[in-house]
Amino acid sequence: MPHVSRRTLLKLAASVPPAIAVPAIWTSPAAAAGKVKTITAVMHSDLRIIDPGFTTAYITRDHGYMVYDTLLGIDSTFKVRPQMADWAISDDKLTYTFTLRDGLKWHDGAPVTAEDCVTSLKRWAVVDGMAQKLMDFTATLEAADPKTILLKLKEPYGLVLETIAKPSSYVAFMMPKRLAETPPGKQIAEQIGSGPFKFVQAQFQPGVKAVYERNADYVPRKEKPEWTSGGKVAKVDRVEWITMPDAQTAINALQSGDIDFLEQPSVDLLPVLEANPDLSVAVLNKFGFQIEGRMNFLHPPFDNVKIRRAALLAINQKDVLDATVGNPKYYEICGSYFACDTPLASDVGAETLIKGNGMAEAKKALADSGYDGTPVVIMVPGDVQTLKAPPIVVAQHLREAGFNVDAQMTDWQTVVSRRASQKPPKEGGWNMFFTFTGATEVMNPVVNNQIAGTGKRAWFGWPEDARIEQMRDAYARATSTEEQKKLAIDIQKRAFDQVIYVPLGQFRLPSAWRKSLSGVLEGPAPPVFWNVDKSE
């Protein structure tokens, strides 16, 4: 494959719009002299929103893991481990005491305090569905002293630690009190965390380039790193994320050594990478992702459950997966809201979705629904292949069923911003968008943020369904696996009946990196850049 020189990259940067420009790889004199050990990575998306409490977008979560730290982590057996804090549980299981470990400092040099962490937890609990459920069971959450956090429950709740340790969006990242006091609907003003890397604000080019430098004051845990637990040792001086929207250009740059890491190479081009002896290709998230379609319950036409049901009947999972991934080696048709190959997996309610045989029924259901031709505004992010294909395919399904579809081409970061709008579609809102979520984040009715029916407190789309919430509460209190399984099936039946969202199957995508990198970690929220070293 041809070498992609810095001169070529600079020309590319000058020839494309600023939102997707390809920046110069590295222009620092220190780096040119070989004094700075730098990893250059092309991530799955460009980065614009940098408040991990403002959006569930994975690129913002990934940024969060660079800059911030968490009270707890999880290992590869899903066991909760101490991270910033250890814990003790009272005999009556009503009081959880968290004690901050020594050596924790914010990037501005101030010590991390329990009050900072309590404020951070409270901000996170406003937006995260699993945290909201925890707060429903919580009597008080307060700082007892500078190093001690007390969480007292109204009644025993078995998912306290699992909630605070949840590895993906929204993650319970800790930040200084002054930042955590920012209302959840407003982005924080600074990027001050206590994590292994510091964000270089002065070199941030939204949508183009993000730069992180090793936090020399970070004191890692002594345990080996495993998933989001253990020692987060920054072994390089600097990490740069650059945007490279063209798949072939990114492949060429990886092969030539102009970049070190490519998070989501095109599946079609994987054989080229796998044949290169200088590259490693592997799936870092073994559980993969669930693709989801979200309808907006606030505005016509999807405020009408009959119309939502007609849309569901029209959709064919296999068409979506073929267009998104292509190679069946990397995808799985799956009708479960709670991911396949899990204890709660079931196809109940998903029959037409997984068989793709519901179109005739969809046309009849739409004709009987009272649908008046209101346009269905679907947001289509053209810059991310795994996010572009689902809306294009489903738009065609809906048109065939008789819907008037307005598929609006945009980019992913615009979708991330716009999906938060509750305005009508004519005023900049939307009717449907598509995303994907790590399978570990949907494995049960409590952790699955997307199945919540809490209205304006729910995830984008804002479904409201009291029955689902009653069953989710019952699941949280259930003490036997048999009871949990029954409740999960009942919740799934109700979710399909109300079309809370549309699960569109699972996929796993490998990442690729040069063999000059070592220590690349697997996990439920990859990639992370602690523990990764680079040889010259």
N, C-alpha and C positions, 0 to 999 in steps of 0.2 A: 504494500500500500504506500502511496506517496507520503513523504514527510511534510508535516504542516509547520512551517517556520513561524517565528514570531512576526516576521514581516507580513506573511499571509494572514495571520490572525488579526493584525492591526488593520489590514485592508478590509477584512471581513467586518471588523468593528465599525469601520467608517461607512460601510455599504448597507447596513441594516438599521432599522429604526432603533432609537435609544433603548426602548423597553426590552429588546432582545439582542442588543449588541454583544459582540464577543470581545472582551477586554484583552489588553495585553496581559500575558501570563504573569509577568513579574518584572518590575522596572527598578527595584531598589538596588542601589550600588552595592549594599552589603550582600544582597543575594547574588548579584553578579560576581562578586568576589568569593562566593562560596562560604560566607560566614553565617548564613541563616539557613537552617534546615526547614524547607517548606514543602508541604503537601498541597498540590493543586487538584481540586476535585470539580467535576461537573455533576451537579445534583439533578434530581428528577424534575426540578422546577426552579425558576428564578425566585429570589427572596425580595419581598417588598415590605410585608408586614412583619415586624420584629417583636411584637408583644405576644408571648405564648399564651396569655390569658385572653386574647382578643379573638383568636381564630383557632380552629382545630386543624388547619392546613399542616400537613406533615413537614413541609419545608420550614415552617415557623417552629414546630415542635423540635425539629433537628437543630435549629438555631438555639432553642432553649437549652438543649442538652450541652451545647458548647459553653454557654455562658452561666447557666444556673445549676444549682444542685437540689437534691430532694432529701427529705427527712429519711425516707425508706427506699429500698430497692427490692428487686426480685431476681432470683437466680433461675437457672434453666429448668429447675423442677417446680417452678412457680412458688417457691418458698420465699416469704418476705424476710429481708435481711436489713440490719441497721445500715444507714448511710450517713446522714448528718447527725442522727440521733439513735440512741438505744431506747428501749421501752420496758415498762412493767405493767401488768394487768392485775387489778384488785381481785380478791377471791370471789366477790359477788359479780365480777365481770362488768361492772358499771363505770369504773374509773381507769383510764389509760394515762400513764405518766411517761412523757417523752423527755429524755435528758440529752441536751446538745453535747456533742463531743468537743474536746479541746482543739484549739487552733483554727477555728472557723472565722474567716474575715471576709468582708465584702471587698469588691475590687477597688473601692476608694479607701481601704485601710481600716474602716470602722469594724468593730466586732459584730458578729452575728448574734442577735438576742432572741429570746423566746417570744418577745413581743413582736419582732419582725415576722417571725414564723406564724404566729397566730393570725396576724393581719393578712399574711399571704394565703393561709388556709381559708380564711373567710372570703377573700376575693375569688379564689378558685371555686369555692363551694357555690357561688352564685351561678356559675356558668356550666359546671360539669354535672351531668345527670347522675352519675354514681355518687358524687359528693353531695348533691342535693338530697339523695336518699339517706346518706349518712347523717346529714344535718336534721332530717326529720326525726331521727332517733336520738339526737344530741340535746342534752339539757344545757350544758355550758362548755365553752372553749375559751381558756384564758391562760395567761402567763403567770405562773406562781412566783417565779424569780427570773433573773436574766438567763438562766440555762434550763428552766423547767416549764414544760407545756402540760397542762391538765385538760383532758377531754373527759367529760362526765356524761353518761348516757341516761336516758329516761328508762330504758329497758335494755337487756342484753342484745347485742347486735354482732353477728359473727363475721362481718366483713369490714370491720374498722381498719385493720392493718392493710388488707388487700385494696381498700379504696385509696388510702393515702399513698400506697406504693404503686398504683396503676401506672403502667409504663408508657402510655400514649395518651393522645389528646382527649381531654385536657390533662396535662401532667401537673401535679402539685409542686411546681417550682417555687423555691423560696427567694424572696427579694426583700430589700430594705422596706421598713414600714412606710416611709414617705412615698415610695413607689406603689406599694401594695394598697395604699389608700385611694389610688386612682380608681374611679368607678369602672366596672367591667366593660361598659360600652365605650370607654375612652381609652386610647392607647397610652401606655406609660411614656414618660418624657425622657428617660435615660435607660441605658442598658447596663445596670450595675447588678451583677450577681456575685456568687461565691464559688463558681465552678472552675474547672481546670483551664479554661481559656477565657481571655478577655476580648470583647468586641471592639474593633478599631473603628469607631464611629466616623472619624475623619476620612477614612478611605472607603466607606460604604457608598456604593452606587446602586440604588434600588433597581432591581431587575437586571443588573449587570454583574456586580461583583460584591462579595462580602469577605471581610478579612478578620481573622482571629489570631491572637498572639498568646503564647503560653503564659499562664498565670504563675509566676515564680513563687508567689506566697501560698499557693494552694497546698494543703496538707492532705494527701490521699489516705484512705484507709489502708491497712496492711494486708487485707485479704486479697486473693487473686481476683482480677476483674471477671465478672460473669454476668451477662445480660446487663441490667442496670445497677448491679450491686458490686461491691468490692472496690479495690483501689483504682481510682481514675487518674492514671499517671500520664501527663502530657509529655511525650517523648520527642516531639518536634517543636521548633520555635514558632512556627506559623502555619496556619491553614488558610488557603484561599478557595472560596467557592466562586466559580465563574459560570456564566450562562453561555451555552453553546447550543442553540436551538436546532441545528441541523444534525440529524443522527449520523450521517456519513462523516461529517467534519469531526464530530466527537470521536468516532471510531478511529479515524486517521490520527487524530491528536494523541489518543491513548497509545496507539501502536508506535508512534514516532517518539514518544516520551515527553511530549509537550504538556501532557497532563498525566497525573498519577492514578486517578481513580475516576470511574464512570459508574454512577449509581444504577442507571436503568438503560443499558444498551438495547437497541432494537433487537427483538427476538429474531427477525429475519437475518440479522448480521452476526448472530452468535457463532455460527460455524467459523467465521473468519477469526474471531477472537480466540476460540477454543483451539485453533490450529497454531496460534502464535506461542512459541515456547517461553517468551518473555512475560506472558500474562497469566494471571489466575482468574478463573471464572467460577463463581459459586453463588448459590442462594444463601443469603445471610438471614433472611426471615423464613424459617422452615415451615411456618404455619400459613404464610401467604396472606392474601388480601381478599376481602369480599367487595364486589362492585355493588353500588347502590344507586337507585334512582329516587330522588326526593321530590315530592309534590308539595305545592304551597296550599295549605288548608285555609288560608285567610281570604283568598280571592277566587272568583270564577275563572275557569270552570271547575277546578278541583276542590272547591268548598262543598261540592255535591258528591256524596259518597257513591252514588250510582255511576257518575261519570268516572270517578277514580277506578271503580271496579271494571268498567268497560276498557279503560286504558290498560289495566293489569292483564286482562284477557288477551289483549293484542300483542303483548310483548313475548318474545322468544329468546330465552337465555342463550341458546347455542349461537344464534346470529351475533349477539353482543360479544360473546367470548371469542368467536372466530375473528371478528373484526378487531378486537382489542389485543388479543394475544396471538391468535393464528395457530400456533403449534399446540395440539392437545396434550403434549408432554408437560406443558406448563399451566394447564387450566383444568377445572373440574366443574361440571354441571352440578349445581347444588341448590336445592330448594329450601334449605334451612336458614332461618333468621339467626341461628346460633352457631353457624359454621358447620361444615361437614367434618366427619372423623372426630367428633367431640361427643361427650356423654349425652348431650341434649339434642343431637342432630336428628332432624325429622323432615320429611317432605310433605307433611300434612298441610293442605291448602295450596300447594305449589304445583298442582298437577299440570295445568295448561302452561305454566311458566317454563317448566323443565321439559315438557314434551313438544312445546311450540305448536299446539293444535287448537288454539283458542280464537283464531281470527274470525271465523264465522259467528261464533257466540259473541265476540266483541262488537261486531257490526250491529247485531240485533240489540245488545245491551245498550249501546250508544243511542240507537234510534229510539229506544224506550225510555231513555234517561231524561229527556227534555233538553238535551244539549242544543244550544242556539247558534253554534258556529263561533263562539268566542275564541279568539286566537289563543293557542297554547304557546307561550313564550318559553323556549328552551335555550339555555345558555350553553354554548359550544366552545370550550377552550381549545383553540387550534394549535397551541404551542406544546402540548404534552400528549403524546400518542395514546397513552393508557387512559387519558381523560377525554380525548377528542372522539374516539370511536363510539362509546356508548350512546351519547346524545344523538349522533348522526344516525345510528342504526334505529334507535327507538323513535326518533322523529319520523322515519319512514314507516315503521310499524303503525304509529298513530295515524299518519296520513291514510294508510291503507284501510284503517278501521273507520275513517270518516272524520277525523279531527282536522281542524284548521290549524296548522302548525307554523309558527314563526321561529325558525332556528336561527339564533343570533350568534354569529361568529365573534369571538373575543379571545382573551388569553386567560390563563388559569388564575393569576393574581387578581384580575378584575372580577372573575367569578367569586373568588374568596371574599372580596369586599362587597360585591353586589348582593350575594346570597343573604347577607345580614339585613338587607332592607326589607321592611314590611310594607312598603308602599305598593300600590297597584302596579301591574306591569306597564301600564301606559305612563306611569310616572317614574320609571326606572326600576321597578320591581321585576318579578319573574314568576313563572308557573312551575318550572321543573329544572333541576340541575342534577348532575351525576358526580359521584365521587367514589373513592374506595377506602376501606377501613381494614386495618390489621385484624386477622381472624381472632387473635387473642383478645381483641377489644369488643367482640360481639358474642363471646362464648356462653353467656348466661343473661337472663333478663335484667339483672341489675347493672352489670358492667356495660351492656349494650346501650350506649347513650342514645342511639338513633330510634330505639323502640319506645322511648318514653312518650307518654301521652299527657304531658303537663302544660299544654297550651303555650302561652307566651314564654314559659320557662323552658320549654322543650327546645330541641335542636332545630336548625333552620328548616322551615316548613311548618313548624309550630302545631303539630297535631294535638288535639285534646280528646282524651278518652279516659273517663273515670274508671271504667271496668279494667282496663289494662293496668292502671296504677294500683288498683286494689289487689290485682293478682301479682304484681311486682312486689308489693308489700308482703303478701303472703309468701312469696318465694324467699324473700329476705329473712322471714321468720322460720321457714321450713327447716326441719332437723333431720330429715331422711332423704336419701337420694331418690327413693321411689316417689315421694311427695313432690320433690323438686322437678322430676321428670314429667309428672302429670301436669303440674302448673305450667311448665315450659311449653308443653303441647297446647294447652288451653290458651296461653298467651299468643302462641304462633297462629292458632286458628283465628283469634280475634284480630290480630295484626293484619292478616291477609284479608279478613272480612272488611276491615276499615281502610285497608291499603295504607298503613302507617308509613311504610316505604316499600320499595321493590328490591329484594335481593336478586342480584344478577349473576351469581356464580362466584367462584374463587379462582385466583391465579397466583402463581409464584414466579417472580422474575429474578434472574441472577444479576449480580453486580460483577464488574470486571476491574482489575487493578494490576499495575505493574508489579513484578516480583521483587522490585526494589523495596516495596512496602512489606512489612511483617507485622503480625499482631492484630490483624483485622478481625474484629469480633462479630460473632453471630448474636442475634437477639430479637426481641419483639419490636424494636424501634430503631433498626439500623438505617444508615450507618452512624456509628459514633467514632470519634477520632482520638479518644484517649487510648492508650496502650499501643497505638500504631506508630511504628518507627520507620525510618527511611534510610536506606543505604545509598551511597553515591556510586 
